């Protein structure tokens, strides 16, 4: 087994989770990234040597792990033993009971919840997720985005980008939903469905799929399942179903029925139907692993959310500042609806930074529809993803033009400095400003609270 491990793209949230996992297991860990970030700074404070500015390999590691952002041409030049991020997660599952949490939206929160539930249940799981916890759990072992345990369960977020999830070899899959995304590496929705079909077909005959019965694309995929399958849902009948949903005083409560029998009332302090769905997915997986329902109840009630998922980061004047990772039309719409439900009557200023020109172009109509559900929005220029842009002719200006036609008060900003100026000039008229996107918009959300 390799002792000296080098990660290319170590500043990615998923790669940093692997770095933390290896460090906790006593490995010598180092790596590189094109840009310094909050994540690389955090890793450096843990004692990791990190090289910024290129993808070059420094030293003589036993194993190189690379992110999906590394170009194929550069991978061919690596003569050392190497594996992809997905293969590394698959390796972590070897000899264990692997649980792959996958889907277009919601996988980070669902995986985090399942990891916290198993931790509270005392089974000492290993967990690798693509977000960070807002608070350290009660054992203190699950910090940030990774947890090394000695138990049999390995919970991992299984990313569908470039079919990375296919390299993981779980015994259980939690499928949150299936939608068009990553159309730079998938041809269309059917191609995406086929990838998920291939993933669930990789399960052993005694494997388990936990799936979202409310999502018709997911149901299409599940028709191809050859092992045990169990459903969760809100709007449609499911093995585990949420009923009698209520939102009061910043908390959601709902009855939980399992096999047509009411088994509990769940309470959560995070907003949105999507978070109820995430909670149901994690809860059903935990039930199938034998976890007591009271343990699940306590974890859901205590859960304060995760990094950049409807995260309250501070205040600008009297306005609350929220940062959210939403970068897919469905996530944008779900988060806007959650804000209206959790903060009725409050005026919300949305700052939405599109992420990836290809995604913005391919899902342009869906983005316009989602953003039309807000009255006031600032749209900074599209965040370009290194190694994934191919000259698509699209701008945030195009979104603004269409939104204005629909009567939305939409304004374009060429960069984050201009965005900050516009926000500060408008903020007195709003109760909440929500910064949304998967790019560097989160930096502005945090900066603006202390400026």
C-alpha positions in Angstrom: 0.0 0.0 0.0 1.3 3.4 -0.9 2.7 5.6 1.9 3.5 8.8 0.1 0.5 10.1 -1.8 0.4 13.2 -4.0 -2.9 14.7 -5.1 -3.2 16.8 -8.3 -6.1 19.2 -7.9 -6.0 19.0 -4.1 -8.0 22.2 -3.7 -11.2 20.6 -5.0 -13.6 19.8 -2.3 -13.7 16.1 -3.1 -10.0 15.8 -3.5 -9.4 17.6 -0.2 -11.6 15.0 1.5 -9.3 12.2 0.2 -6.3 14.2 1.5 -7.8 14.4 5.0 -8.7 10.7 4.9 -5.1 9.7 3.9 -3.6 12.1 6.5 -5.8 10.6 9.3 -4.6 7.1 8.3 -1.0 8.1 8.8 0.1 8.6 5.1 2.5 11.3 3.9 0.2 13.6 1.9 1.1 16.5 -0.4 -0.3 17.9 -3.6 -0.8 20.8 -6.0 -3.5 23.0 -7.4 -3.7 25.8 -10.0 -5.0 28.3 -7.4 -4.8 28.9 -3.7 -8.1 28.8 -1.9 -9.7 28.5 1.5 -9.5 24.7 1.1 -5.7 24.7 0.3 -5.1 27.1 3.2 -7.0 24.7 5.5 -4.9 21.7 4.3 -1.7 23.6 4.7 -2.6 24.4 8.3 -2.8 20.6 8.8 0.8 20.3 7.8 0.4 19.3 4.1 2.9 20.7 1.6 0.9 22.2 -1.2 2.3 23.6 -4.5 0.3 26.3 -6.2 0.3 27.4 -9.8 0.6 24.2 -11.8 -0.2 20.5 -12.0 3.4 19.4 -11.6 4.4 16.6 -9.4 7.0 17.5 -6.7 9.0 14.8 -5.0 8.8 11.0 -5.6 5.4 9.9 -4.4 4.4 6.2 -4.3 1.0 7.1 -5.7 -0.5 10.0 -7.7 -4.3 10.7 -7.4 -5.7 13.2 -10.0 -9.0 15.1 -10.2 -11.3 15.1 -13.2 -10.0 18.7 -14.0 -6.6 17.4 -15.0 -6.4 17.2 -18.9 -5.8 13.8 -20.5 -2.6 15.1 -22.1 -1.1 15.8 -18.7 -2.1 12.4 -17.4 -0.2 10.6 -20.2 3.0 12.3 -18.9 2.7 10.8 -15.4 5.0 7.8 -15.3 4.3 7.0 -11.6 1.5 4.8 -10.3 -1.7 6.8 -10.6 -5.4 6.6 -10.1 -8.4 8.8 -10.5 -10.4 10.3 -7.7 -13.2 7.8 -8.3 -10.8 4.9 -8.3 -9.4 6.1 -4.9 -12.9 6.1 -3.4 -13.4 2.6 -4.9 -10.2 1.5 -3.2 -11.4 2.9 0.1 -14.5 0.7 -0.2 -12.5 -2.5 -0.8 -13.2 -5.1 1.9 -15.9 -2.8 3.4 -19.6 -2.2 3.0 -19.5 0.7 0.5 -22.4 3.1 0.2 -22.3 5.4 -2.9 -24.5 8.5 -2.6 -25.1 9.8 -6.1 -27.5 11.9 -8.2 -27.6 15.3 -9.9 -28.5 17.3 -6.8 -28.5 16.6 -3.1 -25.8 14.0 -2.9 -23.5 16.1 -0.6 -26.1 16.8 2.0 -27.5 13.2 1.8 -24.1 11.7 2.2 -23.3 14.1 5.1 -26.5 13.2 6.9 -26.0 9.4 6.4 -22.4 9.8 7.7 -23.6 11.7 10.8 -26.4 9.1 11.5 -24.0 6.2 11.3 -21.5 8.1 13.5 -24.2 8.7 16.1 -25.3 5.1 15.9 -21.8 4.1 17.1 -20.7 2.1 14.1 -17.6 4.2 13.4 -18.0 4.7 9.6 -15.5 6.1 7.1 -17.1 9.1 5.3 -15.9 11.1 2.2 -18.2 13.9 1.1 -18.1 16.9 -1.3 -19.0 19.6 1.3 -18.0 20.6 4.8 -20.0 20.3 8.0 -21.1 23.5 9.6 -20.4 22.0 13.1 -18.3 19.1 14.4 -20.4 16.1 15.4 -20.6 14.8 18.9 -17.7 12.4 18.6 -15.4 15.0 17.2 -14.2 12.6 14.5 -16.2 13.9 11.6 -14.7 17.3 10.8 -14.9 19.2 7.5 -15.5 16.7 4.7 -14.0 13.4 5.8 -14.0 10.9 8.6 -11.8 7.9 9.0 -13.4 5.0 10.9 -12.6 1.4 11.8 -16.2 0.1 11.2 -17.4 -1.8 8.2 -19.3 1.1 6.5 -17.8 3.5 4.0 -20.1 6.4 2.9 -18.9 8.3 -0.1 -20.3 10.9 -2.4 -20.2 9.3 -5.9 -20.0 12.1 -8.5 -21.5 11.5 -11.9 -19.2 13.9 -13.7 -17.2 12.0 -16.3 -18.9 8.9 -14.9 -16.6 9.0 -11.8 -19.1 7.0 -9.8 -18.5 3.9 -12.0 -15.1 3.5 -10.4 -16.6 3.0 -7.0 -17.8 -0.4 -6.0 -20.5 0.0 -3.4 -23.0 -2.6 -2.0 -25.6 0.1 -1.5 -26.5 3.1 -3.7 -28.6 6.1 -2.7 -29.9 7.8 -5.8 -31.2 11.3 -5.1 -32.4 12.4 -8.6 -31.4 12.4 -12.2 -31.4 15.6 -14.4 -29.6 17.1 -17.4 -26.2 18.4 -16.3 -22.5 18.1 -17.3 -23.4 18.2 -20.9 -19.8 18.7 -21.8 -19.2 15.0 -21.1 -22.7 13.6 -21.6 -24.6 13.7 -24.9 -28.0 14.2 -23.5 -30.4 13.1 -20.7 -30.6 9.5 -21.9 -26.8 9.3 -21.9 -26.9 10.5 -18.2 -29.6 7.9 -17.4 -27.5 5.2 -19.0 -24.6 6.0 -16.8 -26.7 5.7 -13.7 -28.2 2.5 -15.0 -24.7 1.1 -15.5 -23.9 2.1 -11.9 -26.9 0.4 -10.3 -26.2 -2.7 -12.5 -22.7 -2.9 -10.9 -24.3 -3.7 -7.5 -24.0 -7.4 -6.4 -27.2 -9.4 -6.4 -27.7 -8.8 -2.7 -27.1 -5.1 -3.1 -29.5 -2.3 -2.2 -30.7 0.8 -4.1 -32.4 3.5 -2.1 -34.1 5.9 -4.6 -36.3 9.0 -4.9 -39.8 8.0 -6.0 -40.7 11.6 -6.7 -38.3 12.0 -9.6 -39.5 10.4 -12.8 -36.0 10.1 -14.3 -34.8 8.2 -11.3 -37.8 5.9 -11.5 -36.9 5.2 -15.2 -33.4 4.3 -14.1 -34.6 2.0 -11.3 -36.6 -0.1 -13.8 -33.2 -1.6 -14.7 -32.3 -2.5 -11.1 -31.6 -6.3 -10.6 -31.2 -6.2 -6.8 -33.2 -5.0 -3.8 -34.8 -1.5 -4.2 -36.5 0.7 -1.7 -38.1 4.1 -2.3 -38.5 7.4 -0.4 -40.7 10.3 -1.4 -43.0 13.2 -0.5 -45.4 13.5 -3.4 -45.7 9.9 -4.4 -46.3 6.7 -2.5 -43.0 5.3 -1.3 -41.6 2.8 1.2 -40.5 5.7 3.4 -42.8 8.8 2.9 -43.0 12.2 4.4 -46.6 13.4 5.1 -48.2 16.4 6.9 -45.3 18.8 6.2 -45.2 22.0 8.2 -42.9 25.0 8.4 -43.0 27.1 11.6 -40.5 29.3 13.4 -37.6 28.3 11.2 -38.1 24.6 11.5 -39.7 21.9 9.3 -41.7 19.0 10.8 -43.2 16.1 9.0 -44.7 12.6 9.8 -42.7 9.7 8.5 -44.5 6.6 7.3 -42.6 3.3 6.7 -44.5 0.5 4.9 -47.8 2.5 5.5 -47.2 2.8 9.2 -46.3 6.1 11.0 -43.0 5.5 12.8 -41.9 9.0 13.8 -42.2 12.7 13.5 -39.0 14.3 12.1 -37.9 17.9 12.7 -35.3 19.8 10.8 -33.8 23.3 11.1 -32.7 23.4 7.4 -35.2 24.7 4.8 -36.7 23.3 1.6 -38.5 20.3 0.2 -35.1 19.2 -1.2 -33.7 18.9 2.3 -36.7 16.8 3.4 -36.0 14.6 0.4 -32.3 14.4 1.3 -33.2 13.5 4.9 -35.6 10.8 3.7 -32.8 9.2 1.5 -30.3 9.2 4.4 -32.9 7.9 6.8 -34.1 5.1 4.6 -30.5 4.0 3.9 -29.8 4.0 7.7 -33.0 2.0 8.4 -31.9 -0.6 5.9 -28.6 -0.8 7.8 -30.4 -1.4 11.1 -30.1 2.0 12.7 -32.8 2.9 15.4 -35.3 5.5 14.3 -34.6 7.6 17.4 -31.0 8.0 16.4 -32.1 9.2 13.0 -34.5 11.7 14.6 -31.8 13.2 16.8 -29.4 13.7 14.0 -31.9 15.3 11.7 -33.1 17.7 14.5 -29.5 18.7 15.3 -28.3 19.1 11.7 -27.4 22.7 11.0 -26.6 22.3 7.3 -23.3 22.2 5.4 -20.9 24.5 3.8 -22.4 26.6 1.0 -25.8 24.9 1.3 -28.2 27.7 2.3 -25.5 28.7 4.7 -25.9 31.9 6.7 -22.5 33.6 6.7 -23.2 36.9 8.3 -24.9 40.3 7.8 -24.5 43.3 5.5 -26.1 46.1 7.4 -29.3 44.7 8.7 -29.6 42.2 5.8 -28.9 38.5 6.3 -26.2 37.1 4.0 -26.7 33.5 2.7 -24.3 31.5 0.5 -25.5 28.6 -1.5 -23.8 26.2 -3.9 -26.8 25.9 -6.3 -25.7 25.9 -9.9 -28.2 23.7 -11.6 -31.7 25.2 -12.5 -33.5 22.7 -10.3 -31.3 23.6 -7.3 -31.7 27.3 -8.0 -35.5 27.0 -8.0 -35.6 24.8 -5.0 -33.5 27.1 -3.0 -35.5 30.2 -4.0 -38.7 28.4 -2.9 -37.1 27.4 0.4 -36.2 31.0 1.1 -39.8 32.2 0.5 -41.1 29.4 2.8 -38.6 29.9 5.6 -38.6 33.7 5.4 -42.2 34.7 4.3 -42.6 38.4 3.5 -38.9 39.1 3.5 -37.4 40.8 0.5 -34.6 38.7 -1.1 -31.9 40.0 -3.4 -30.4 37.1 -5.4 -26.8 37.2 -6.7 -26.5 34.3 -9.1 -23.1 33.5 -10.7 -23.6 30.9 -13.5 -21.0 28.2 -13.4 -19.5 26.8 -16.6 -20.3 28.3 -20.0 -21.3 24.9 -21.5 -23.9 24.3 -18.7 -25.2 27.9 -19.1 -25.7 27.4 -22.8 -27.1 23.9 -22.8 -29.6 24.7 -19.9 -30.2 28.3 -20.9 -34.0 28.1 -21.0 -34.2 26.2 -17.7 -32.0 28.9 -16.0 -34.2 31.7 -17.3 -37.3 29.8 -16.0 -35.7 29.2 -12.5 -34.4 32.8 -12.1 -37.8 34.2 -13.2 -39.1 33.1 -9.8 -37.3 35.9 -8.1 -38.0 39.6 -8.5 -34.5 41.1 -8.1 -31.3 39.4 -9.3 -27.7 40.4 -10.1 -26.0 38.1 -12.5 -22.2 38.3 -12.5 -20.3 37.1 -15.6 -20.1 33.3 -15.9 -17.5 31.5 -13.8 -15.2 29.7 -16.2 -14.1 26.2 -15.2 -10.4 25.5 -15.9 -10.0 22.8 -18.5 -13.7 22.5 -19.2 -14.4 25.5 -21.4 -14.5 25.1 -25.2 -15.2 28.6 -26.5 -19.0 28.6 -26.1 -20.4 32.0 -27.0 -22.6 32.7 -24.1 -22.6 35.5 -21.4 -24.5 36.3 -18.3 -25.8 39.3 -20.3 -27.9 36.9 -22.3 -29.6 35.7 -19.2 -30.2 39.3 -18.0 -31.8 40.2 -21.4 -34.3 37.4 -21.2 -35.1 38.0 -17.5 -35.8 41.7 -18.1 -38.3 40.7 -20.9 -40.1 38.6 -18.2 -40.4 41.6 -15.9 -37.6 40.6 -13.5 -35.4 43.4 -12.2 -32.2 41.8 -13.4 -28.7 43.5 -13.6 -25.5 42.3 -15.2 -22.1 42.7 -13.5 -18.9 42.1 -15.4 -16.9 40.9 -12.3 -17.1 40.4 -8.6 -15.9 44.0 -7.8 -18.8 45.4 -9.8 -21.1 42.9 -8.2 -20.1 44.1 -4.7 -20.7 47.7 -5.7 -24.2 46.9 -7.0 -25.1 44.8 -3.9 -24.0 47.6 -1.5 -26.0 50.2 -3.5 -29.2 48.1 -3.3 -29.0 46.4 0.1 -30.9 48.9 2.1 -34.1 47.8 0.3 -33.7 44.1 1.2 -33.9 41.8 4.2 -31.8 39.0 2.7 -29.1 38.8 0.1 -28.4 35.3 -1.3 -25.2 34.6 -3.1 -25.6 31.5 -5.3 -23.3 29.5 -7.5 -20.5 26.9 -7.5 -17.7 29.3 -8.5 -15.9 32.0 -6.5 -19.1 33.9 -5.6 -18.9 32.4 -2.1 -15.7 34.5 -1.5 -17.7 37.7 -2.1 -20.5 36.5 0.2 -18.0 36.1 3.1 -15.9 39.2 2.2 -19.0 41.5 2.1 -19.9 40.6 5.6 -16.7 41.9 7.1 -15.9 44.8 4.7 
